[in-house]
């Protein structure tokens, strides 16, 4: 009987220890779960912030894309207008090229001393072309007030200039547009 009593006590002891151990595991699991839940909540907050940043960046990209589309449309329109203007100039005027040797203002005229030249392709030339004097040679040419003169500010940028600036600008290759034998427009051409 004593053995039976010891066995029952031992079983009760195992049962009590087993239940206590399960309670400790449950407390550990709930504490661990709470930590994991907090970590997941923080991760969700960070992901929401990242999503908001990405949405803002997407909105900026969409706005820039809209601006680029408008610029492309305007550029296309400007190119068409430029082509039309160029065609009008070609059909209503004749043009000649000349080297500007000297310029001076005399009264209400800008007197140009120029040498008419042609720009001829030449693979042996310094930049794939050469300038060749035409039969007209060097001449004095009077330009009336109001004739627009455009000179190169940079190799790709023409700027309308005052006559005083033409005086200081020697050696440039000019394209002279004439109508009825009178120069109506002058622009400098780029020489590399």
Backbone as a ProteinNet text record, in pm:
[ID]
protein_1_A
[PRIMARY]
XXXXXXXXXXXXXXXXXXXXXXXXXXXXXXXXXXXXXXXXXXXXXXXXXXXXXXXXXXXXXXXXXXXXXXXXXXXXXXXXXXXXXXXXXXXXXXXXXXXXXXXXXXXXXXXXXXXXXXXXXXXXXXXXXXXXXXXXXXXXXXXXXXXXXXXXXXXXXXXXXXXXXXXXXXXXXXXXXXXXXXXXXXXXXXXX
[TERTIARY]
80.9	0	88.4	193.3	285.9	340.2	363.8	414.5	306.7	183.1	74.8	59.6	72.8	65	180	298.5	414.9	393.6	334	308.8	206.2	102.2	0	61.6	143	209.6	300.7	368.8	459.6	380.9	267.7	182.9	128.2	85.9	38.6	150.6	268.3	384.2	413.4	412.6	433.7	323.6	202	89.2	101.6	139	153.6	270.5	382.1	499.5	467.8	401.6	365	275.3	177.4	86.3	159.7	247.2	324.4	412.7	475.3	562.2	481.8	361.1	276.7	236.6	209.1	175.5	293.8	415.6	536	555.7	531.2	544.4	439.8	317.7	212.9	248.3	302.7	342.9	455.4	551.3	662.3	609.3	518.2	462	384.7	304.6	227.4	319.4	423.3	520.4	593	631.8	700.3	607	480.1	382.4	360.2	354.7	337.7	455.4	577.6	695.7	687.9	648.9	637.9	531.7	418.3	311.7	362.3	435.1	492.5	589.4	674.5	768.8	694	588	509.2	439.7	388.7	324.8	425.3	547.9	652.5	688.7	697.6	728.3	617.9	493.5	380.4	387.3	419	431.9	540.6	654.4	765.2	723.6	654	610.1	507.8	417.6	320.2	392.8	495.9	573.4	645.6	701.5	769.7	671.4	553.2	450.4	411.3	395.8	360	469.8	596.6	708.6	706.4	685	680	562.5	448.1	332.2	363.4	433.6	472.7	570.4	666.3	762.7	692.2	597.5	521.9	444.7	384.9	310.7	404.3	525.2	622.7	664	688.1	727.1	613.7	490.1	375.8	364.5	390	386.5	497.3	617.3	728.7	699.1	638.7	603.6	503.6	409.2	311.5	382.3	476	551.4	634.9	697.6	778.6	689.5	571.1	478.2	439.6	413.2	380	498.2	619.7	739	760.2	736.9	750.2	650.6	528.8	427.3	469.3	514.8	558.8	681.4	773.4	892.3	853.8	762.2	714.8	650.3	567.6	502.4	607.1	704.4	810.8	892.8	923.8	997	917.7	786.8	702.4	702.7	693.2	695.6	830.8	938	1072.2	1087.9	1036.1	1042.1	964.1	845.3	764.1	837.1	895.4	969	1087.6	1156.8	1271.6	1227.4	1117	1065.4	1022.3	959	918.8	1041.8	1145.4	1270	1329.3	1330.6	1389.6	1311.7	1179.7	1098.2	1085	1103.5	1083.8	1214.1	1325.3	1454.1	1557.1	1667.6	1785.2	1890.8	1984.8	2088.6	2225.8	2322	2461.8	2542.2	2658.7	2747.3	2868.5	2920.4	3034.8	3111	3240	3324.9	3320	3299.1	3297.9	3442.1	3487.2	3623	3627	3526.5	3526	3383	3347.5	3216.5	3232.7	3153.5	3154.9	3017.3	2983.8	2856.8	2883.8	2810	2820.7	2678.9	2649.4	2515.5	2413.1	2312.4	2207.9	2226.7	2350.6	2382.3	2494.4	2488.4	2597.7	2669.1	2791	2868.8	2951.9	2932.5	3006.3	3104.1	3226.8	3324.6	3330	3280.9	3267.7	3330.5	3366.3	3413.6	3316.5	3246.5	3151	3226.4	3178.2	3241.9	3134.2	3177.2	3092.7	3159.3	3079.5	3128.3	3116.3	3231.3	3234.1	3286.5	3216.5	3263.1	3397.4	3489.8	3623.7	3681.3	3693	3742.7	3886.2	3960.5	4098.4	4104.7	3992.2	3986.6	3994.3	4026.7	4046	3925.6	3806.3	3689.3	3591	3643.9	3559.3	3500.5	3547.9	3502.1	3610.6	3589.9	3677	3591.3	3638.4	3569.3	3637	3555.7	3609.3	3545.8	3630.5	3582.6	3504.6	3390.9	3309.6	3358.3	3300.1	3340.6	3316.4	3228.9	3198.7	3310.5	3392.9	3506.7	3467.1	3554.3	3532	3454.4	3348.2	3263	3224.2	3182.9	3125.7	2975.1	2908.6	2763.9	2701.7	2604.8	2535.6	2408.9	2394.6	2278.8	2193.9	2064	1971.5	1933.2	1890.4	1839.1	1720.1	1704.7	1591.2	1618.9	1733.7	1767.4	1822.9	1757.1	1804.6	1938.6	2029.6	2160.7	2174.7	2197.1	2213.8	2355.4	2428.2	2563.3	2564.2	2662.6	2673.6	2727	2648.3	2694.4	2774.1	2729.4	2799.2	2788.8	2859.9	2850.5	2708.2	2616.8	2481	2373.5	2413.6	2315.7	2335.1	2234.8	2234.3	2165.4	2221.4	2164.3	2156.3	2042	2030.2	2119.3	2196.1	2293.8	2270.9	2327.1	2328.4	2445.1	2440.5	2544.3	2682.9	2692.2	2822.1	2891	2812	2868.9	2918.4	2857.8	2900.9	3038.3	3063.3	3190.7	3306.7	3285.9	3391.4	3400.7	3317.8	3306.9	3359.3	3485.5	3546	3573.4	3569.2	3606.7	3496.5	3377.6	3267	3211.7	3157.1	3090.1	2943.4	2900.9	2765.2	2679.6	2553.2	2456	2367.2	2368.1	2294.4	2169.9	2053.6	1927.2	1884.7	1859.7	1823.9	1685.8	1619.1	1490.8	1494.3	1469.2	1475	1609.6	1716.9	1852.1	1892.5	1808.8	1840.1	1848.1	1950	1966.4	1856.2	1784.2	1673.2	1696.8	1802.6	1830.4	1972.8	2045	2182.3	2195.5	2255.7	2287.1	2424.6	2494.2	2626.8	2612.2	2699.3	2700.6	2819.3	2802	2907.8	3017.7	3140.8	3258.9	3338.1	3345.6	3422	3572.1
-114.4	0	125.1	115.3	224.7	250.1	150.4	163.1	228.7	186.1	242.8	391.7	426	564.3	645	589.2	656.4	675.4	577.1	584.8	694.4	702.1	804.9	942.4	955	1085.9	1123.3	1024.6	1049.6	1093.4	1029.3	1067.2	1208.4	1240.6	1375.8	1478	1442.3	1531.7	1555.4	1450	1465.7	1550	1525.1	1599.8	1748.5	1780	1919.3	1984.7	1917.6	1973.1	1990.2	1895.4	1905.2	2024.7	2051.9	2165.1	2295.6	2301	2421.8	2453.5	2354.1	2373.6	2428.2	2376.8	2424.3	2569.6	2608.1	2747	2837.1	2796.4	2875	2887.8	2781.4	2785.2	2878.7	2875.6	2962.8	3109	3139.7	3277.3	3319.2	3231.6	3262.3	3284.3	3197.2	3209.1	3340.2	3381.1	3503.8	3625.4	3623.7	3734.1	3743.4	3628.7	3622.7	3669.5	3629.7	3670.3	3821.7	3878.9	4024	4098.1	4047.2	4108.6	4099.5	3985.5	3965.5	4057.9	4072.2	4160.2	4304.1	4348.7	4484.4	4502.2	4401	4407.3	4416.6	4337.6	4340.2	4475.2	4533.2	4665.1	4771.4	4763.2	4858.1	4838.2	4714.3	4684.8	4739	4722.7	4773.4	4925.5	4994.3	5140.7	5183.6	5114.6	5148	5124.5	5014.8	4984.6	5086.4	5131.8	5234.6	5364.7	5399.7	5521.5	5508.4	5390.9	5366.7	5374	5317.6	5322.3	5467.3	5546.6	5688	5761.8	5736.9	5798.8	5759.9	5632.6	5585.2	5647.3	5660.9	5724.4	5870.3	5940.8	6079.9	6086.9	5994.8	5991.7	5960.8	5870.2	5836.2	5958.8	6032.6	6153.8	6256.4	6271.1	6364.1	6319.3	6189.6	6136.6	6158.8	6135.9	6157.1	6304.4	6394.1	6537.6	6575.3	6520.1	6546.7	6490.6	6373	6311.8	6399.2	6455.3	6545.4	6669.2	6724.6	6841.2	6806.1	6689	6645.7	6631	6573.6	6559.5	6695.5	6792	6927.6	6988.4	6969.5	7022.7	6958.1	6828.4	6760.5	6816.3	6842.2	6899.6	7039.5	7121	7256.4	7254.4	7162.8	7151.2	7111.9	7019.3	6978.6	7096.6	7171	7288.4	7392.7	7415.4	7511.4	7466.3	7337.5	7284.6	7303.6	7281.6	7302.9	7449.7	7538.4	7681.8	7722	7666.4	7695.9	7646.1	7527.1	7473.4	7562.4	7602.7	7691.2	7822.1	7881.2	8006.9	7988	7878.6	7849.3	7833.9	7764	7745.5	7879.3	7964.3	8096.3	8176.1	8173	8243.3	8189.3	8057.9	7997.1	8030.9	8039.6	8067.2	8216.1	8301.3	8445.1	8523.2	8460.7	8530.4	8440.9	8504	8428.1	8450.2	8359.2	8376.3	8353	8423.3	8410.5	8404.7	8343.3	8339.6	8426.7	8486.3	8575.8	8583.4	8609.3	8632.4	8782	8815.9	8955.8	9001.1	9095.2	9148.9	9269.6	9356.5	9480.8	9534.5	9608.2	9671.7	9809.7	9905.9	10039.2	10102.9	10190.9	10261.1	10397.9	10426.2	10554.1	10610.4	10710.1	10768.1	10666	10642	10545.4	10412.7	10384.4	10258.8	10185.5	10053.6	9967.7	9920	9966.2	9926.9	9804.2	9700.7	9576.1	9558.6	9523.6	9483.9	9332.3	9265.2	9118.7	9056.2	8929.4	8849.5	8734.3	8733	8625.6	8493.8	8393.5	8261.2	8153.6	8036.6	7918	7819.7	7752.2	7647.8	7517.1	7458.6	7340.7	7221.1	7108.3	6986.4	6946.5	6913.5	6873.3	6783.9	6655.1	6560.9	6590.5	6658.2	6695.1	6827.7	6900.3	7027.8	7006.8	7115.2	7102.9	7046.8	7077.9	7026.2	6959.9	6903.6	6836	6931.4	7057.9	7154.4	7259.8	7342	7456.7	7572.6	7692.6	7811.9	7853.9	7874.5	7913	8044.7	8140.1	8270.5	8255.6	8325.4	8321.3	8429.9	8435.5	8531.9	8676.4	8701.5	8839.6	8902	8818.2	8868.6	8953	9051	9137.4	9260.5	9291.7	9406.1	9482.3	9606.9	9687	9677.9	9658.9	9638.6	9726	9808.6	9894.2	9827.7	9821.9	9759.1	9870	9868.9	9969.5	9939.5	10043.3	10025.8	9930.3	9855.3	9764.3	9625.1	9604.3	9469.5	9391.1	9282.6	9205.5	9137.4	9147.3	9082.4	8989.6	8862.4	8762	8705.9	8713.9	8658	8546.7	8459.1	8345.7	8391.9	8366.4	8390.8	8269.6	8151.8	8024.9	7949.9	7839.1	7766.6	7726	7719.5	7676.2	7779.9	7900.9	8001.3	8131.2	8165.8	8293.7	8398.3	8520.3	8630.2	8753.1	8821.5	8945.2	9050.2	9122	9217.1	9356.4	9453.8	9592.9	9608.2	9711.5	9733.6	9746.1	9805	9822.5	9687.7	9585.1	9452.3	9391.9	9427.8	9377.1	9434.1	9560.8	9626.3	9548.8	9495.8	9422.4	9276.3	9234.8	9092.3	9069.4	9034.8	9015.2	8867.2	8827.8	8691.4	8589.6	8627.9	8533.2	8502.4	8383.3	8344.9	8385.5	8477.6	8529.7	8469.3	8452.7	8416.2	8538.4	8593.9	8715.6	8678.3	8713.8	8685.8	8812.9	8799.6	8915.4	8896.9	9011.2	9012.6	9134.9	9110.9	9217.2	9290.7	9214.8	9271.3	9345.3	9346.2	9417.1	9316.7	9331.7	9241	9270.3	9163.8	9178.9	9105.7	9024.2	8945.7	8894.3	8896.5	8845.1	8754	8638	8550.2	8490	8470.6	8410.1	8258	8192.9	8046.1	7995.6	7881.7	7824.6	7765.7	7802.6	7743.8	7671.9	7540.4	7467.8	7492.4
0	0	0	69.4	71.2	-69.3	-141.8	-278.4	-364.6	-344.6	-421.9	-389.6	-266	-223.6	-284.2	-288.7	-349.7	-499.8	-561.2	-704.5	-730.9	-649.2	-667.7	-645.5	-544.6	-518.2	-635.2	-680.9	-794.7	-918.2	-943.3	-1056.3	-1038.6	-917.1	-890.5	-911.5	-867	-883.3	-1030.9	-1111.4	-1256.4	-1321.3	-1273	-1327.3	-1293.9	-1171.1	-1129.2	-1202.8	-1208.3	-1277.5	-1426.5	-1484.5	-1626.1	-1651.9	-1567.6	-1584.7	-1563.3	-1463.1	-1437.1	-1556.5	-1611.2	-1728	-1846.6	-1868.3	-1977.8	-1957.1	-1829.7	-1802.4	-1834.5	-1801	-1828.7	-1978.8	-2052.3	-2197.7	-2256.3	-2203	-2253.7	-2229.6	-2108.4	-2080.2	-2174.4	-2199.8	-2291	-2432.4	-2476.8	-2611.1	-2627.2	-2528.5	-2542.5	-2539.8	-2460.8	-2457.9	-2591.5	-2644	-2773.3	-2885.8	-2878.8	-2979.3	-2975.5	-2854.9	-2843.3	-2906.4	-2883.7	-2945.5	-3097.3	-3146.7	-3291.6	-3351	-3278.6	-3325.7	-3332.6	-3230.8	-3231.8	-3348.8	-3370.8	-3483.1	-3616.1	-3632	-3755.4	-3772.9	-3664.5	-3673	-3717.7	-3663.4	-3704.3	-3851.7	-3893.8	-4034.2	-4124.9	-4084.3	-4162.7	-4172.3	-4061.1	-4063.4	-4161.7	-4156.4	-4247.5	-4392.9	-4417.9	-4554.3	-4602.6	-4513.7	-4551.3	-4586	-4508	-4536.2	-4670.3	-4696.8	-4823.7	-4940.2	-4921.2	-5026.1	-5053.6	-4946.5	-4963.7	-5040.5	-5005.6	-5077.8	-5225.2	-5253.6	-5392.1	-5467.9	-5402.2	-5466	-5500.2	-5407.7	-5433.9	-5550.5	-5554.5	-5664.6	-5796.9	-5794.2	-5915.9	-5963.3	-5869.9	-5907.2	-5970.8	-5915.2	-5972.7	-6112.7	-6130.2	-6261.5	-6362.3	-6319.7	-6409	-6447.6	-6351.6	-6380.9	-6479.5	-6457.4	-6548.6	-6687.3	-6692.4	-6820.5	-6895.6	-6821.9	-6884	-6940	-6864.3	-6911.7	-7034.3	-7032.7	-7147.5	-7271.1	-7253.7	-7366.8	-7422.7	-7334.1	-7379.6	-7454.1	-7399	-7465.3	-7602	-7611.5	-7740.7	-7841.6	-7796.3	-7884.2	-7928.7	-7833.4	-7866.9	-7958.4	-7933	-8017.2	-8159	-8171.5	-8303.5	-8375.4	-8303.8	-8361.9	-8403.7	-8318	-8348.2	-8468.7	-8477	-8592.7	-8721.6	-8714.8	-8832.7	-8874.8	-8776	-8806.9	-8865.5	-8810.7	-8860.5	-9003.8	-9030.8	-9166.6	-9262.4	-9220.9	-9305.5	-9334.2	-9230.1	-9246.4	-9340	-9323	-9409.2	-9554.1	-9574	-9709.9	-9770.9	-9691.9	-9740.6	-9782.3	-9697.2	-9731.2	-9860.4	-9874.4	-9994	-10120.7	-10110	-10228.6	-10260.4	-10162.2	-10186.5	-10196.8	-10162	-10168.7	-10235.8	-10271.9	-10314.8	-10208.4	-10199.3	-10097.3	-10157.7	-10098.8	-10137.4	-10009.3	-10018	-9902.4	-9930.4	-9821.8	-9836.4	-9705.2	-9716	-9599.2	-9568.3	-9442	-9400.2	-9377.7	-9461.3	-9448.7	-9356	-9369.8	-9294.4	-9293.3	-9186.6	-9179.5	-9116.4	-9166	-9107	-9124.3	-9029.8	-9036.5	-9100.6	-9207.9	-9276.6	-9287.9	-9206.1	-9205.4	-9160.4	-9243.2	-9208.3	-9282.1	-9321	-9390.6	-9317.1	-9326.8	-9280.8	-9405.8	-9423.1	-9540.5	-9506.6	-9586.8	-9568.7	-9684	-9650.8	-9751.1	-9740.4	-9844.5	-9840.1	-9963.7	-9947.8	-10061.2	-10078.1	-10191	-10217.9	-10232.6	-10162.7	-10164.5	-10167.4	-10206.9	-10197.9	-10102.8	-10025.7	-9936	-10012.8	-10048.6	-10134.6	-10055.5	-10067	-10000.1	-10059.2	-9969.8	-10012.1	-9902.9	-9932.6	-9832.5	-9792.7	-9877.8	-9844.5	-9769	-9762	-9690.8	-9540.8	-9467.3	-9322.6	-9246.6	-9282.6	-9210.8	-9306.5	-9414.2	-9511.2	-9613.9	-9614.9	-9713.8	-9732.4	-9834.1	-9855.9	-9903.6	-9881	-9929.6	-10058.9	-10160.1	-10290.1	-10332.7	-10368.7	-10412.2	-10543.1	-10548.9	-10671.1	-10766.9	-10884	-10986.4	-10946.7	-10849.3	-10810.7	-10728.7	-10662	-10585.8	-10467.2	-10432.4	-10317.9	-10362.1	-10285.6	-10319.8	-10193.4	-10213.6	-10105.4	-10118.5	-10006.1	-10008	-9899.9	-9933.9	-9837.6	-9788.2	-9657.1	-9593.7	-9531.2	-9559.4	-9506.8	-9362.6	-9291.2	-9154.8	-9158	-9051.7	-9040.9	-9093.5	-9159.9	-9208.3	-9089.3	-9053.7	-8938.6	-8968.1	-8870.4	-8880.6	-8759.8	-8789.5	-8684.5	-8691.8	-8579.5	-8571.3	-8467.5	-8479.6	-8387.6	-8252	-8148	-8011.2	-7963.8	-8005.2	-7983.2	-8115.8	-8131.3	-8258.6	-8298.1	-8202.3	-8237.3	-8205.5	-8166.6	-8126.8	-8203.8	-8283.1	-8353.8	-8266.9	-8267.2	-8191	-8279.6	-8276.3	-8353.1	-8287.4	-8370.2	-8317	-8375.2	-8306.3	-8354.4	-8451	-8531.1	-8631.1	-8567.7	-8450	-8383.8	-8361.2	-8334.5	-8312.6	-8444.1	-8554.7	-8684.8	-8718.6	-8680.5	-8709.9	-8646.7	-8527.2	-8456.2	-8497.8	-8589.2	-8624.6	-8766.2	-8775.9	-8908.5	-8931.5	-9058.7	-9095.8	-9091.7	-9050	-9043.1	-9180.7	-9196.5	-9320.7	-9308.3	-9393.2	-9387.8	-9498.2	-9467.8	-9570	-9587	-9708.4	-9739.3	-9818.6	-9766.3	-9834.4	-9907.4	-10036.6	-10119.1	-10179.4	-10195.2	-10265.7	-10356.9	-10484	-10584.8	-10581.9	-10560.9	-10563.3	-10436.8	-10334.7	-10210.8	-10095.7	-10009	-9894.3	-9793.3	-9752.6	-9658.1	-9525.7	-9522.6	-9401.2	-9409.5	-9296.5	-9293.2	-9171.5	-9194.4	-9081.1	-9101.9	-8991	-8995.9	-8996.6	-9069.8	-9075.6	-8995.2	-8932.6	-8849.2	-8936.7	-8904.3	-8968.3	-8861	-8867.4	-8763.5	-8776.4
[MASK]
++++++++++++++++++++++++++++++++++++++++++++++++++++++++++++++++++++++++++++++++++++++++++++++++++++++++++++++++++++++++++++++++++++++++++++++++++++++++++++++++++++++++++++++++++++++++++++++++

